[in-house]
Amino acid sequence: MAAVRTGDHPLVEARRLSKRFGTVQALVDVDFHVGRAEIVGLVGDNGAGKSTLIKILTGVLAPDAGELYFNGRPIRLASPKAARALGIETVYQDLALVEQMSIARNFFLGSEPTRRLGPIRLLDAATMQRDTERVLREIGITTLRSAGQDVSVLSGGERQAIAIGRTMHFGAKLIILDEPTSALSIKETAKVLDYIGQAKRRGLSVIFITHNLYHVYPVSDRIVVLDHGRKVGDFARDAVSIDDLVSLITIQRKDTRAPV
């Protein structure tokens, strides 16, 4: 099973990243890249180093060693704000949605459009609702009655769709999805996987982090396997089977203490 690489200048590339927390070596000389309009599955057991890698790519952590590149140019991500300015957005498991607010307010949270009424600027609720409903329709959400509904009435799959749609609307180039199908029903999982495909068709790149190989395998172009802070596999999806991946992860987990 041979590693693959897409193009001379990936959208995002990490070279020889290393990170230590006390006595635990969380990442060891990890090379990682994501091409344009590519879905990369990032897999590995608990403690494989996935979270540490993603925190470096999103500016939460600084590596102890290694280099980062965006569109072929070296970058230093001093903060999550710096990563978002480049178009790197993360959708975490908790989704960061406010239950007591409407879908539209959540969609535009922090970027609300306004309108002027004399000397006063007011939230432009009509624009928020109209644009939210349009974007959700574009990614296949047609069951919602109104973007004026509170988020609290939505299913887990619908909440994921809103979070993904929000990143697509606000100019993300790379979407990082942290366990997006966790705790969803089979039907909702299928919908979320379709939304991920929609993001690729719109030209976005995706990192899909999960423990569930049966969810990530069908939608990924490539699958990267981490274990004990090391990259132990980087495969084109069609060049590896789920059984191969299970075997690789299982064998690697017999080794030494895992990083965070």
C-alpha positions in Angstrom: 0.0 0.0 0.0 1.8 3.1 -1.2 1.4 6.7 0.0 -0.1 9.2 -2.4 0.3 12.9 -3.0 -1.9 15.3 -4.9 0.0 18.0 -6.8 3.1 20.0 -6.1 1.3 22.7 -4.0 -1.4 21.3 -1.8 -3.9 23.7 -0.2 -2.5 23.0 3.2 0.7 21.1 4.0 2.6 20.2 7.2 6.2 19.0 7.1 7.8 17.1 9.9 5.6 18.4 12.7 6.6 17.4 16.2 4.9 18.3 19.5 5.7 17.2 23.1 3.6 17.6 26.2 5.9 16.9 29.2 7.1 13.3 28.8 4.6 12.5 26.1 5.6 12.9 22.5 2.3 13.7 20.8 3.5 14.1 17.3 6.8 12.8 15.7 7.9 14.1 12.4 4.4 14.1 10.8 4.0 15.0 7.2 0.4 15.8 6.2 -1.3 17.6 3.3 -4.7 18.3 1.9 -5.2 19.1 -1.8 -7.8 21.4 -3.3 -11.3 20.0 -3.3 -10.0 16.9 -1.6 -11.6 15.0 1.3 -9.0 13.5 3.6 -10.1 11.1 6.3 -7.9 11.3 9.4 -8.2 8.2 11.5 -6.6 6.4 14.4 -7.5 5.1 17.8 -7.7 7.3 21.0 -4.4 9.0 21.7 -3.2 8.6 18.1 -2.3 12.3 17.8 -5.2 13.5 15.7 -6.3 16.2 18.0 -2.8 17.6 18.4 -2.3 17.7 14.6 -5.6 19.5 14.1 -4.9 22.0 16.9 -1.7 22.9 15.1 -3.4 23.3 11.8 -6.0 25.6 13.3 -3.6 27.8 15.3 -4.6 26.5 18.8 -1.1 25.0 19.4 2.3 25.9 18.0 4.5 22.9 17.0 7.8 22.3 18.6 9.3 21.6 15.2 8.2 21.5 11.6 6.7 23.8 9.0 3.3 24.8 7.7 2.4 25.9 4.2 -0.8 27.3 2.7 -1.1 27.4 -1.1 2.6 26.6 -1.2 3.7 29.6 1.0 5.1 29.1 4.5 2.8 30.3 7.3 2.9 30.7 11.1 -0.5 30.3 12.7 -0.4 32.4 15.9 -4.0 31.9 16.8 -7.3 30.4 15.5 -8.2 33.8 14.2 -5.1 33.7 11.9 -6.2 30.3 10.6 -9.8 31.5 10.0 -8.4 34.5 8.1 -6.8 32.0 5.7 -10.1 30.1 5.3 -9.4 27.2 7.7 -12.6 26.5 9.7 -13.4 23.7 12.2 -16.7 22.2 13.1 -16.4 20.6 16.5 -18.5 17.9 18.0 -20.4 20.4 20.3 -21.0 22.6 17.2 -21.0 25.8 19.2 -24.6 26.5 18.4 -26.8 28.5 20.8 -30.0 26.5 21.5 -32.1 29.5 22.5 -31.3 31.4 19.3 -32.9 30.9 15.9 -31.2 29.0 13.1 -30.6 32.2 11.2 -29.0 33.9 14.2 -26.7 30.9 14.8 -25.8 30.8 11.1 -24.6 34.5 11.2 -23.4 34.5 14.8 -20.5 37.0 15.0 -21.1 38.2 11.4 -24.7 39.6 11.6 -25.8 41.9 8.8 -27.3 45.2 9.9 -29.5 47.9 8.4 -29.6 51.6 9.3 -32.6 53.2 10.9 -31.7 56.9 11.2 -28.6 57.1 13.4 -29.1 53.5 14.7 -28.0 50.2 13.2 -30.3 47.3 13.7 -29.9 43.6 12.9 -31.2 42.8 9.5 -33.3 39.8 10.5 -35.0 39.4 7.1 -31.6 39.1 5.2 -30.3 36.6 7.8 -33.4 34.4 7.4 -33.5 34.7 3.6 -29.7 33.9 3.1 -29.8 31.1 5.7 -32.7 29.4 4.0 -31.1 29.8 0.6 -27.7 28.3 1.6 -29.4 25.4 3.4 -31.5 24.6 0.4 -28.3 24.6 -1.7 -26.7 21.9 0.4 -29.9 19.8 0.4 -31.7 20.9 3.6 -35.3 21.1 2.5 -37.2 19.9 5.6 -36.9 23.0 7.7 -40.0 25.2 7.8 -38.2 28.4 8.6 -34.8 29.6 9.6 -36.6 31.5 12.3 -37.0 28.2 14.3 -34.9 27.8 17.4 -31.9 25.5 17.1 -33.3 23.5 20.1 -35.9 21.8 17.8 -33.4 20.4 15.4 -32.0 16.9 15.1 -28.3 16.2 15.4 -28.0 15.8 11.6 -29.7 19.1 11.0 -27.4 20.8 13.4 -24.4 19.4 11.6 -25.8 20.7 8.3 -26.2 24.2 9.7 -22.6 24.2 11.0 -21.2 22.9 7.7 -23.4 25.3 5.7 -22.2 28.2 7.8 -18.5 27.5 7.1 -19.3 27.1 3.4 -21.2 30.4 3.2 -18.5 32.4 5.0 -15.7 31.5 2.6 -14.0 28.6 4.2 -11.4 26.9 1.9 -10.7 24.0 4.3 -13.3 22.6 6.6 -12.1 20.4 9.5 -14.9 18.1 10.8 -14.4 16.6 14.2 -16.5 13.4 14.5 -19.4 14.8 12.5 -21.4 11.6 12.5 -20.9 10.8 16.2 -24.2 9.7 17.9 -26.3 10.2 14.7 -28.8 7.8 13.4 -28.1 5.8 10.2 -30.4 8.1 8.2 -28.9 11.3 9.6 -25.4 10.0 9.1 -26.1 9.4 5.4 -27.3 13.0 5.1 -24.3 14.4 6.8 -22.0 12.4 4.5 -23.9 13.9 1.5 -23.3 17.4 2.9 -19.6 16.6 3.0 -19.8 15.6 -0.6 -21.6 18.8 -1.4 -18.7 20.8 0.2 -16.2 19.0 -2.1 -18.4 19.7 -5.2 -18.4 23.4 -4.3 -14.6 23.3 -4.4 -13.8 23.1 -0.6 -11.3 20.8 1.0 -12.3 18.7 4.0 -10.5 16.9 6.8 -12.9 14.3 8.3 -11.7 13.1 11.7 -13.4 10.0 13.0 -13.1 6.6 14.7 -15.7 5.2 12.4 -14.0 3.8 9.3 -17.4 2.8 7.8 -18.4 6.5 7.7 -15.2 8.1 6.5 -14.3 5.5 3.9 -17.1 6.1 1.3 -16.6 9.8 1.0 -12.8 10.2 1.3 -10.3 10.7 -1.5 -7.5 9.7 0.8 -7.2 8.3 4.3 -4.3 9.1 6.7 -3.7 6.9 9.7 -1.9 8.2 12.9 -0.7 6.1 15.8 1.3 7.1 18.8 2.0 10.5 17.2 3.4 9.0 14.0 1.9 8.8 10.5 1.7 5.1 9.7 -0.4 5.2 6.6 -1.4 7.6 3.8 -3.5 5.9 1.1 -5.7 6.7 -1.8 -9.1 5.3 -0.8 -9.2 2.9 -3.8 -5.8 1.5 -2.8 -6.8 0.3 0.6 -9.8 -1.6 2.1 -11.5 -1.0 5.4 -10.1 -4.4 6.6 -6.6 -3.2 5.7 -7.1 0.0 7.8 -8.6 -2.0 10.7 -5.6 -4.3 10.6 -3.1 -1.4 10.5 -4.7 0.4 13.4 -5.0 -2.8 15.5 -1.4 -3.8 14.9 0.0 -0.4 15.7 -2.0 -0.2 19.0 0.1 -3.0 20.4 3.0 -0.7 20.7 4.1 1.8 23.4 2.3 4.4 25.4 0.0 6.7 23.4 0.3 10.5 23.2 -2.6 12.9 23.8 
